[in-house]
């Protein structure tokens, strides 16, 4: 279940593994877990009494969004920009 990639240093909402707000995907990425496990645990916790939906909304507001990936303007050597 754990990945070999090191966990990022900050907790951020995921852009590439987001269903609703990216909160579960961001938590999973931060701790190196599978996002599906976090989502299943969250949905299962809704069956228990408590403010789970409010907690999700608060996390959605306070956890920063992962920055957009920057597009590189450099081209691979096999495909120069002027080649036809």
ROMI-748366 format. One line per field, with one value per residue (C-alpha): residue number from 1; x, y, z. Coordinates in steps of 0.001 Angstrom, whole numbers, plus 524288, in hexadecimal, padded with zeros to 5 digits. Layout:
N
resi = (NUM|...)
u = (X|...)
v = (Y|...)
w = (Z|...)
//
This chain:
84
resi = (1|2|3|4|5|6|7|8|9|10|11|12|13|14|15|16|17|18|19|20|21|22|23|24|25|26|27|28|29|30|31|32|33|34|35|36|37|38|39|40|41|42|43|44|45|46|47|48|49|50|51|52|53|54|55|56|57|58|59|60|61|62|63|64|65|66|67|68|69|70|71|72|73|74|75|76|77|78|79|80|81|82|83|84)
u = (80000|80B3F|8123B|820D7|82040|8235D|817D8|81720|81A62|80D85|7FF96|7F925|7EC8C|7EF67|7ED1A|7EF1E|7E837|7DC31|7CE09|7C78B|7D139|7DDE6|7DE3B|7DEBB|7E854|7F114|7F0DD|7F408|7FF3A|804C8|80553|8083B|7FB69|7F1AA|7E75C|7DCAD|7DF54|7DE0D|7D15C|7CB92|7CF43|7C91E|7BC7F|7BBEF|7BDE2|7B1BF|7A9D0|7AEC9|7A952|7B19D|7B4FA|7BC10|7B65B|7B930|7C71C|7C8B4|7C3D2|7CD09|7D87D|7D482|7D55F|7E1F1|7EA85|7F132|7EF84|7FB15|80194|7FF0B|80A07|811F8|81357|82154|82560|83117|82FC9|835E2|841AB|83A9F|82FAE|834DD|82A39|82DCF|82D8C|822A7)
v = (80000|80966|80F65|81049|81ED2|827C5|82F02|83D8D|84649|84DC1|84920|84DD5|84A99|841D8|84668|83957|83096|838AB|8345E|83F90|848F5|84156|8403E|83160|830A6|83ABF|833C3|826ED|82CF5|8338F|826ED|81DBA|81656|8124A|81CD9|8129A|80E32|81C1E|81E04|8113B|814BB|82224|81CCB|81264|81CF4|823F4|818CD|81CC1|82894|834B2|8404A|838E4|840B7|84D69|848C0|84597|85320|859A8|851B5|85550|8639F|8638B|859CC|860B8|85BAB|854E6|85E56|85C5C|85563|85EE0|85C4C|85B2C|8632E|85A93|8503C|842B8|841DA|83819|841C3|84F93|859FA|85DD2|84FEE|84CDE)
w = (80000|80202|7F68F|7F4D5|7F18E|7FCF6|802A7|7FFFB|80B6B|80B24|80B55|7FEC4|7F7CF|7EC45|7DE51|7D79A|7E188|7E4DF|7E46C|7EB6B|7F179|7F19C|8006C|80133|7F5E0|7FC5F|80971|802B8|7FB0B|80739|80F0A|803B3|8047C|7FA1A|7F7DF|7F6BE|804B3|809B4|80227|8072D|81525|813A9|80DEB|8189D|822EA|81E03|823D9|83153|83850|83700|82E67|8238C|81841|81F43|821A7|81330|80F5D|81914|813F9|80616|809E4|811EE|80AA6|7FF4A|7F172|7EB26|7E187|7D31E|7CC1C|7C416|7B5A7|7B179|7A5B4|7A308|798A4|7980C|78F2F|78657|78387|78187|7809B|77285|76D2C|763AE)
//
